[in-house]
């Protein structure tokens, strides 16, 4: 295969058309993206199953505990995303990409062997450490193979798994659990991973590692453990009767907060910090990050509960629960391309608030659910929320990066992706704790349904705050930063 990877000190001539060599590389990247993104959503429908199969003495495990199978995975994603660029320079993109596939596949196989919920959570972290590198590495590999001027056309290919993940993940997870067992939502990744590993070995060109900037080890040792300890303390609340004064609650939460505060202080000191918080001086980026954090925390945290409602309150099978959640992804698929085109013509401050308003309408519908609410109403609500999500996610990413200078784009993109994953982790942990507290003392299905509705009021309130913040986004056409050159850093693709 003819290589299009630029070598140091040379300029590569890229053809204008999408040739077979680039399509082969795109196949590798898409396969890796599908594995990573599907595994973010495929587990959502399995949480009630985990509550029962890992139960102690027949008593289901607290929902806030099993939700750590999602929280742990997204925290692992947030951990490795900022170190991917440094590791690619040091070890080479092909070698690192294959290592990421191997780690993800091994983590998947280990998850299927778990004999307790805590072991499963630990193996999900291993899986996330591999999965978190696949998307940003894939973007780097694609840009080197295709050249920046052909990336617009290739984004349509790379966007497929992003659109299909929220639709196919719950359906695939529900189907596998129903026809086989929960183990297969992880085992299915093994043959896919082996195929991706062989494919990558045969197709990807070997590149020469060129170590560049130093890695912020101190920052990494503060950020991820700090966030994990804080969320662990919060998640321990239901198990200790909601008592904030319990040592198992306040101590890890306080240590976590201290580590995160130290991380923020430290981030302004090294030349190449783990996360470049200096970029927050850009008002556009700062407002985008705040909007994204509130939106992602409420949206993804709230959406996690929907399959559980269908199974625990309405008595649906895992497959039916997955099918009933799919309309949200279909709604996002309808509006995401439209919002992408409008982002080039209309100021983002006139698009994102509309998307968030749609989510507010949909989320309000979920605050009204009972144990007898019509499925037609719930599906309509999920479609509206999907419309809102499709009109919100990409425009926020677009406006955040548009006014950054070329050499800042990669660091700004990393900041946005980390922000999204941390928001999802916080949202999942918070909503699962609120639901677990509301379910305590519930007698019968009507009470259980009210517990879900009350939890959605929390998510609704956060989304309302996100709407007010989004009004600070640019409402006039922005001054665009200079065009990115071929040798500039490559932005990481958002992970949904």
HELIX and SHEET records of a PDB file:
HELIX    1   1 UNK A   20  UNK A   41  1                                  22    
HELIX    2   2 UNK A   44  UNK A   46  5                                   3    
HELIX    3   3 UNK A   47  UNK A   53  1                                   7    
HELIX    4   4 UNK A   63  UNK A   66  1                                   4    
HELIX    5   5 UNK A   68  UNK A   91  1                                  24    
HELIX    6   6 UNK A   93  UNK A  112  1                                  20    
HELIX    7   7 UNK A  117  UNK A  146  1                                  30    
HELIX    8   8 UNK A  148  UNK A  150  5                                   3    
HELIX    9   9 UNK A  151  UNK A  179  1                                  29    
HELIX   10  10 UNK A  184  UNK A  203  1                                  20    
HELIX   11  11 UNK A  217  UNK A  235  1                                  19    
HELIX   12  12 UNK A  238  UNK A  240  5                                   3    
HELIX   13  13 UNK A  247  UNK A  266  1                                  20    
HELIX   14  14 UNK A  277  UNK A  281  5                                   5    
HELIX   15  15 UNK A  283  UNK A  312  1                                  30    
HELIX   16  16 UNK A  318  UNK A  342  1                                  25    
HELIX   17  17 UNK A  348  UNK A  350  5                                   3    
HELIX   18  18 UNK A  352  UNK A  366  1                                  15    
HELIX   19  19 UNK A  375  UNK A  390  1                                  16    
HELIX   20  20 UNK A  393  UNK A  402  1                                  10    
HELIX   21  21 UNK A  406  UNK A  439  1                                  34    
HELIX   22  22 UNK A  445  UNK A  470  1                                  26    
END                                                                             
